[in-house]
Each structure stands twice: as structure tokens, then as C-alpha cells.
Amino acid sequence: MICLKQFVLAFTIIVSTSNLIFAKARIPIGERGVLNTVHDLPDTDEFKLDNGNYLDLATLHKEFNIAYILPLYITQEPKLVGYDEKTERYFDLPESELKQLLLTQKLNQKDLIGLPFYTRYGAKLIVILFVAFLIWGNLPYQKPKVTPTTV
């Protein structure tokens, strides 16, 4: 009778802890598209969309990243798109309309389309530092030889 109780208790503990092991959160790794609003256009009828929201300018680029915070490299360079912030939808603008829009708003495309330093290079530096610390930690360390002296 005692062995049966111990068996049932052990079985229950094993089953309940195995569910906890498999319930770990997964770290997302892969390519994703990133939209960043770069200029808020005036809320006028000229920029009003069919749904009543207003158009803004955003950059769209694709990056390979780890956990959404470590962009390792850019897979598609950024381009300017129209962006509806409330519905989170973007619209490809024809090149002629985009140039006309930039001229009327007195904007420079190169200033708007640049990526921040961290997005472009930051995670690469972190990975290089991490690998350097791993290598440095595995280098053999020699303790200084102590010679005993009598006083």
C-alpha cells in the first residue's frame, strides 16, 4: 500500500514538472518587417484617407533579428512608404508622387530614410563582444609562482 502511494506521488510530480519544462517561452529569431514613422504629415484634406485617418510618412525595411531587440543585419534597405498609424497599414507610393510630396513638404529623402546606428551596427558589436568574452574566458590562466621565503 505504501509503495502504491509513493508511486502515485512520484508519477504526479513527474507529470506536473514535465509540463513546466515544455512551457518555456521561445525566443523569436528570424526576419521581420519594420515600419518606423519618420514624418507626421499635416492633418489636412490633401492627406486624408478613405477611412477618415490621415497619411504619414514611414520607412519600411526588413531585418534579421533576435527577440525583436537585436537586429543582426538588414535584409532589405529602407524605403519611404505612406503609413496609416491608426490601422497600422502602409501604402507603396509611386516615385513621382513621393518626389512631389517631398518637394511640397520641403523634406530631404536621405535624411528620412537613414537607419539609426544601433539598427545598422549595434547588435553586431554586441555579438562580437560576447564572442570575445567567451574566447577570453576560455584562455588558460597561469597563476604566478610563489616562492616561500623564511623570515
N, C-alpha and C positions, 0 to 999 in steps of 0.2 A: 504494500500500500504506500509506503514511504517512497519507494523508488518511482512509482507512478506519479506521485505529486511532484517529485523533483524533475522528472521527465517533462511533465506538462509545464512547469515553471520555466525550465530551460528552453523548451520549444517556444513558449510565448515570448521570452526575452530575445531569442534569436530572430524570430519573425518580426518583432517590432523594431529592433535595431537595424535589420537589413533594409527596411523601408526608409529609415532615416539616411542610410548610406546612399541609396539611389535617388534621393530627393535633393541632391546638391544642385545649386544653381550653375548653369552653364555660362561660360564667358563667351560672348559673341565675337567671332573672328570672321572677317570677310570684307567684301566690297559693299559699299553703300553710297547712295547719292546724298549730297549735302546741299541744302539751299540756305543761303545767307542773304538777308535783306541788306542792301548796300545804299539805297537811296529811297526815301519816302517822298513819292511824288505828291504834288498838291491835290487835295480832295476837291477837284472841280469836275464839271460835266465831261470835260475832254478825256479824263481818265476813269470815268465811271463805267463799271462793267454791267452786263445784263442782269446780274443777280443783285445789284444795288451796292456792291462793295467797290472799293477803289483800287486801282492798279499801283503797284510799287515796282521798283527795280531790284532784282536779286541776282546773285551769281549761283550757278549750278555747276558742281564738279563732282567727280566720283573719286573715292579714296579707298584704299585697303587699310583697315584699322583693326585694333584690338580693343574690345569693350567700349567702343564709341568714344574713347578719350585719347587713344594713342594712334594717330594716323601715321602709318609707316611710309606709305608712298601714294602719290597722286596717279590714278589710272586714266583720268580724263581731265584735261586742263579746264579751268573755269570759263564759262561763257555767260553773257548777260541774258536774262530772261525776264519776262513780265511775271509778277507774283501777286497773288491774292492771299494776303496774310490770314484772313478770317477762315477761309476754306482750305488753306494750305495747298493750293493748286498753282502750278506755274504754266506759262504760255510761251512758246517759242515765238519770238518777234522776227519778222523779216528784216534783213540787213538794212534796207532803205528806211524803214520805219524807225529802226533803232538809231540810225545816224541822225535822222530828223529830230527824234526825241532828245538825243544828247545835245544837239545844237540848240534847241529851244530852251532846254533847262541849263545850258552852259556847263555841261559836265564833261570830264575827260574820261574816256573809256579805260585807259591804262590805270588811272587812279582807282577806279571802281573795281576792276577785275583782279587786282592783286590779292594773293593769299597771305595771311599772317605768317610770321616766321615759324611759330610752333606747328602750324598745319603743314608747312613745307618741310621743315627740318627737325622740329623738336623731338619727335618720337625716335628718330634715327639716332640722335645724340643720347637719348636715354638708353636705348638698346645697346649702343656702343659702350657706354659707361657700365652698364650691367654686365656685359661680357668681359670688360676689362677687370671689373671687381672679381668675377668668377675666376679668371685666369690668375690674377694677383693672389687670390685666396688659396689657390692650389699650388703656388710656387713653394718649394721646400724652404723652410726657415731653419737656419742654424743658430743654435744658442751659443752665446760667447763662452769660450772655455774659461773656467775659473780655476786658478791655481791656488791651492791652500798655502798659506804662509803662517809661520808661527811668530808669536809676539813675545 
